[in-house]
Amino acid sequence: MLGLGLLLFLKLLSLAFVLCSVTASFPKMSLSKQRKVDKECRVFIHSWSVSCFFTEVNGIPVCLVCLQQVSVVKKYNIKHHCETHHAEIYCGLQGQPRREKVKELVAGLKKQQSVFTSS
């Protein structure tokens, strides 16, 4: 009985040694080499205001319709929000009426912000 336990212990010990030597041969990726979203220097492009009803507030893209923030400044994320949440409402607006609606929504957002900052 004791011999079986000792044999099992030695097997586990040799397996642990093999695993340690295998993992030691692979290079470890340091935390500094991982991608960080805030370090990618993404900027808001102002043509997205008309095409997707977004504006930039303190470096963060904000939807003009629902005032929801998008965490990562990428065209796909902004366009996806617009298409999934507001496509039915504003898909018919094109050209000058669309630009006027964007100006109206931006004016409403600025008015709302001025109420909160002045009080």
URHUHU-V467074 format. One record per residue. N is the residue number from 0. RES is the residue in three letters. PHI is phi in radians with two decimals (NA if undefined). NEAR is the number of other C-alpha atoms within 10 Angstrom. Layout:
N	RES	PHI	NEAR
N	RES	PHI	NEAR
This chain:
0	MET	NA	5
1	LEU	-1.18	7
2	GLY	-1.14	8
3	LEU	-1.18	9
4	GLY	-1.15	10
5	LEU	-1.17	11
6	LEU	-1.10	11
7	LEU	-1.12	12
8	PHE	-1.10	12
9	LEU	-1.16	12
10	LYS	-1.09	12
11	LEU	-1.13	12
12	LEU	-1.14	12
13	SER	-1.21	12
14	LEU	-1.15	12
15	ALA	-1.12	12
16	PHE	-1.12	11
17	VAL	-1.13	12
18	LEU	-1.11	11
19	CYS	-1.14	11
20	SER	-1.25	11
21	VAL	-1.23	10
22	THR	-1.22	10
23	ALA	-1.25	10
24	SER	-1.39	8
25	PHE	-1.53	8
26	PRO	-1.24	7
27	LYS	-1.59	8
28	MET	-1.48	8
29	SER	-1.33	7
30	LEU	-1.16	8
31	SER	-1.26	7
32	LYS	-1.52	7
33	GLN	-1.31	8
34	ARG	-1.22	9
35	LYS	-2.17	9
36	VAL	-1.12	11
37	ASP	-1.24	10
38	LYS	-1.66	7
39	GLU	-1.50	9
40	CYS	0.96	7
41	ARG	-1.44	12
42	VAL	-2.16	13
43	PHE	-1.37	16
44	ILE	-1.74	14
45	HIS	-1.20	11
46	SER	-1.22	11
47	TRP	-1.20	16
48	SER	-1.06	21
49	VAL	-1.36	18
50	SER	-1.31	16
51	CYS	-2.25	22
52	PHE	1.01	26
53	PHE	-2.18	31
54	THR	-2.43	25
55	GLU	-1.90	18
56	VAL	-2.20	12
57	ASN	0.94	7
58	GLY	1.40	11
59	ILE	-2.07	16
60	PRO	-1.23	24
61	VAL	-2.20	21
62	CYS	-1.23	24
63	LEU	-1.30	23
64	VAL	-1.47	18
65	CYS	-1.91	11
66	LEU	1.05	12
67	GLN	-1.48	12
68	GLN	-1.60	18
69	VAL	-1.84	15
70	SER	-1.26	13
71	VAL	-2.02	15
72	VAL	-1.39	21
73	LYS	-2.35	15
74	LYS	-0.99	13
75	TYR	-1.06	10
76	ASN	-1.10	13
77	ILE	-1.21	23
78	LYS	-1.15	16
79	HIS	-1.10	14
80	HIS	-1.07	19
81	CYS	-1.10	20
82	GLU	-1.24	14
83	THR	-1.49	9
84	HIS	-1.82	11
85	HIS	-2.26	16
86	ALA	-1.13	14
87	GLU	-1.17	10
88	ILE	-1.37	9
89	TYR	-1.97	15
90	CYS	-1.24	11
91	GLY	-1.37	9
92	LEU	-1.42	12
93	GLN	-2.39	11
94	GLY	1.19	9
95	GLN	-1.10	10
96	PRO	-1.05	11
97	ARG	-1.17	17
98	ARG	-1.11	16
99	GLU	-1.16	13
100	LYS	-1.14	16
101	VAL	-1.12	21
102	LYS	-1.07	16
103	GLU	-1.10	13
104	LEU	-1.20	18
105	VAL	-1.14	19
106	ALA	-1.10	13
107	GLY	-1.13	13
108	LEU	-1.15	19
109	LYS	-1.13	13
110	LYS	-1.14	12
111	GLN	-1.11	11
112	GLN	-1.16	11
113	SER	-1.19	11
114	VAL	-1.13	10
115	PHE	-1.29	9
116	THR	-1.46	8
117	SER	-1.46	6
118	SER	-1.56	5
